[in-house]
Amino acid sequence: MVLDERQLLLILPNARPVAGVFLPALNAAFSDWRIDTPPRIAAFLAQAGHESAQLTRCIESLAYSAQRLAAVWPRRFRSADGAPTALARELAYQPERIANVVYAGRNGNGDEASGDGWRYRGRGLLQITGRANYRAVGKGLEQPFLEQPQLLVEPRWASQSAAWWWSQNGLNALSDAGRFEDITRRINGGLNGQDERVRLWLRAREVLV
């Protein structure tokens, strides 16, 4: 199945400014990684649409307020009374510091001082995050993402990296089985944003009949 622009914009209407550059990149990635049936494309577009603000954001900004930090990472930034911690207030609206704190020592990153958290923050349509994941997707696509992480913001590699990760993590099979919640958990580690993901999925299923 080849996605057309009308279908893409019915599913992700906010993507209009970038549809022309993303449509060929998406169709190439779908073909390369067998995301080639309505159930697979619907699930992919719903998940990627949520993660990328409908294809308009391919890099994680992390420009969070103290309240947002407490909501996203409650164990780290929320006090017992529910208010943001002192560390959350200190880091608020400092995206580079936030990235280096929250991603230190995770997914192959070095410590906070290494700068890996900011260097390898989320990029691409599914927000590839962490040195180990950049290395894996770079090896899979034969691209120097460790040395040139900004490549993952380009439509071609934003799409290819997401489709590669999707394929490597068995999400085509979960799409075939209609196990959308399991797809979200595999991408997100939980169910953050699930209401929007489901809305996009249901819309995509209606469009891609």
C-alpha positions in Angstrom: 0.0 0.0 0.0 1.2 3.5 -0.9 0.0 6.4 1.3 -1.2 9.5 -0.6 -1.2 13.1 0.7 -5.0 13.2 1.1 -4.9 10.2 3.4 -1.9 11.6 5.4 -3.6 14.9 6.0 -6.9 13.3 7.0 -5.0 11.4 9.6 -2.5 14.1 10.6 -4.0 17.4 9.6 -1.4 19.5 11.4 1.2 18.0 9.2 0.2 20.1 6.2 3.3 22.4 6.2 5.6 19.3 6.0 3.5 16.8 4.2 5.3 17.4 0.9 8.7 16.4 2.2 7.5 13.7 4.6 5.2 11.8 2.3 7.9 10.3 0.0 10.2 9.7 3.0 7.4 7.8 4.7 6.5 5.7 1.7 10.1 4.8 1.1 10.5 3.7 4.7 7.2 1.8 4.7 8.4 -0.1 1.6 11.8 -0.8 3.1 10.5 -2.1 6.4 7.2 -3.9 5.3 4.9 -1.4 6.9 2.7 -2.0 3.9 -0.8 -2.8 5.0 -3.6 -0.6 6.4 -3.3 -2.0 10.0 0.5 -1.5 10.0 0.4 2.0 8.5 -2.5 3.1 10.7 -0.7 2.0 13.9 2.6 3.6 12.8 1.1 6.9 11.9 -0.8 7.1 15.1 2.3 6.4 17.2 4.6 8.6 15.1 2.0 11.3 14.9 1.8 11.5 18.7 5.6 11.3 19.2 6.4 14.0 16.6 3.4 16.4 17.1 2.0 15.2 13.7 5.4 15.2 11.9 6.2 18.8 13.0 8.7 18.0 15.8 11.6 15.6 15.1 13.8 16.6 18.1 13.0 16.6 21.8 13.2 20.2 23.2 12.9 19.5 26.9 12.1 23.1 27.6 10.0 22.1 30.7 8.6 24.0 33.6 9.1 22.7 37.1 5.5 21.5 37.0 6.0 19.6 33.7 9.2 18.0 35.1 7.2 16.8 38.1 4.5 15.4 35.7 6.9 13.6 33.3 9.4 12.3 35.9 7.4 12.2 39.2 9.8 9.9 41.0 12.7 12.3 40.3 11.0 15.7 40.4 7.8 15.4 42.5 7.9 15.8 46.3 5.6 13.9 48.7 3.1 16.6 48.7 2.8 16.6 44.9 4.7 19.8 44.4 7.9 20.1 42.2 11.1 19.4 44.0 13.8 22.0 44.6 15.8 20.3 41.8 12.9 20.6 39.4 12.7 24.3 40.2 16.4 24.7 39.7 16.4 23.0 36.3 13.2 24.5 34.9 13.5 25.9 31.3 17.1 24.8 31.0 16.7 22.0 28.4 20.3 21.1 28.0 20.8 20.6 31.8 17.5 18.7 32.0 18.6 16.3 29.3 21.9 15.7 30.9 20.4 15.0 34.3 17.4 12.8 33.3 19.3 10.8 30.6 22.6 10.3 32.5 23.7 6.7 32.7 20.8 5.5 30.6 20.7 3.8 27.2 24.5 3.7 26.9 24.9 7.4 27.9 27.8 8.6 30.1 27.3 10.6 33.3 25.8 14.0 33.5 29.1 15.8 32.7 29.5 13.8 29.5 26.8 15.7 27.8 25.4 12.5 26.2 21.9 13.2 27.5 21.6 16.4 25.4 23.7 15.1 22.5 21.6 11.9 22.2 18.2 13.3 23.2 15.1 12.1 21.3 15.2 12.5 17.5 13.2 11.1 14.6 9.5 10.3 14.3 9.7 7.9 17.3 12.2 9.8 19.3 15.3 7.6 19.2 17.0 8.4 22.5 20.4 7.5 24.1 23.9 6.6 22.8 23.1 2.9 22.6 20.0 3.4 20.5 21.8 5.9 18.2 24.5 3.3 17.7 22.0 0.5 17.0 20.0 2.5 14.5 23.1 3.8 12.9 24.4 0.3 12.4 21.1 -0.9 11.1 20.8 1.9 8.5 24.6 2.2 7.9 24.6 5.9 8.9 26.9 7.9 11.2 24.3 8.9 13.7 26.7 8.7 16.7 28.9 11.3 15.0 26.2 13.2 13.3 23.0 12.9 15.5 21.4 15.8 13.7 20.8 13.6 10.6 17.9 12.0 12.5 16.0 15.3 12.2 16.0 15.1 8.4 12.7 13.7 7.0 14.4 10.7 5.3 16.3 9.6 8.4 13.5 10.6 10.8 11.2 8.2 8.9 13.8 5.5 8.2 14.9 5.4 11.8 11.4 5.1 13.1 10.5 2.4 10.6 13.7 0.4 11.3 13.0 0.6 15.1 9.4 -0.4 14.5 10.5 -3.5 12.5 13.2 -4.5 14.8 10.9 -4.4 17.8 8.2 -6.6 16.3 5.6 -3.9 15.9 4.3 -5.1 12.5 3.2 -8.3 14.2 1.5 -6.4 17.0 -0.2 -4.1 14.4 -1.5 -7.2 12.6 -2.9 -8.5 15.9 -4.5 -5.1 16.8 -2.5 -4.9 20.0 -2.2 -1.2 20.0 -1.7 -0.8 23.8 1.2 -3.2 23.6 2.7 -1.1 20.8 2.5 2.0 23.0 4.1 0.3 25.9 7.0 -0.9 23.7 7.6 2.6 22.4 6.9 4.6 25.5 7.6 2.2 28.3 4.1 3.1 29.6 0.9 4.6 28.3 1.8 8.3 28.2 -0.4 10.1 25.7 -2.5 7.0 25.1 -5.8 8.9 24.6 -4.3 10.9 21.7 -2.6 7.9 20.3 -5.9 5.9 20.2 -7.7 8.9 18.6 -5.2 9.0 15.8 -5.3 5.2 15.4 -9.0 5.1 15.1 -9.0 8.0 12.6 -6.2 6.3 10.6 -8.2 3.0 10.5 -11.2 4.8 9.1 -9.1 6.6 6.4 -7.1 3.6 5.3 -9.9 1.2 4.4 
